[in-house]
Amino acid sequence: MYPATLSLDMKISLAAIVLALLALLTGCSTPAPETRIQVAASIFPLADITRNVGKEMADVYVLIPPGASPHTFEPSPREFKKFVNVRVFVTVGAGFEFWAEKLIRAAASESLLVVRTSQGVQMIPDVAHAHRETRLSSVGRQEGNPHIWLDPTIAKKITHQIAVALAEVDSGHAHFYMKNANEYMSLIDSLHGEVKKAVSNFRIKEYVAFHPAWSYFARTYGLNEVGIIEESPGRHPTPKQLKGIVEDI
């Protein structure tokens, strides 16, 4: 409540000042949408890393919606339209996003920076997918198992790659992105230690996977994949294959 000695005009003026200060503080805490870097990530894991690096300075969205398969995804006209404003495009690369080149060509933007996170990574051969026809793109056939983010060492490399890309597009906040990346990589190290300790207590280290997604994780923590239920998307196992998996277990 204002003191009784204040006139109505003074009360209105004070209220206006308070509202102006609140608006200023709110504006300082969250950058306006048009000042944030527009980032598209092909899949959720890459988007999650990008959000942790870019934080409030990056507006990140996932191209492949929940429940959709990256192996069958095709961008809609709405996604093509939205992609025009993207400055950084984070992908796995190595032919995993066979549809990505369509978006890149349609955007026709010289300022678009494409991050292919598998670049420089020695990928595990994707034996399961080698038995099916892989769709072609200008990038080529899928070059290996794409689930690289499940190796903590590679996840840290991806984090650094994304920080470098954001810093290149927004050099004024380069220190901010690198700081966030270092903090996130420290979290990965901590989680790696916890998982390593937990797995060391496992009596049985053989496992069966529904989809060949855990190869990098298994390699890192000394697990042994003895069978895959669905070797490639939509390809159901035969009775003979299921029998073989049961025998291996």
Buried (B, 14 or more C-beta within 10 A) or exposed (E): EEEEEEEEEEEEEEEEEEEEEEEEEEEEEEBEEEEBBBBBBBBEBBBBBBBBBBBEBBBBBBBBEEEEEBBEBEBEEEBEEBBEEBBBBBBBBBBBBBBBEBBBEBBEBEEBBBBBBBEEBEBBEBEBBEEEEBEEBEBEBBBBBBBBBBBBBBBBBBBBBBBBBBBBBBEEBBEBBBBBBBEBBEEBEEEBEEBEEEBEEEEEEEBEBEEBEBBBBBBBBEBEBBBBBBBBEEBEBEEEBEEBBEEEE
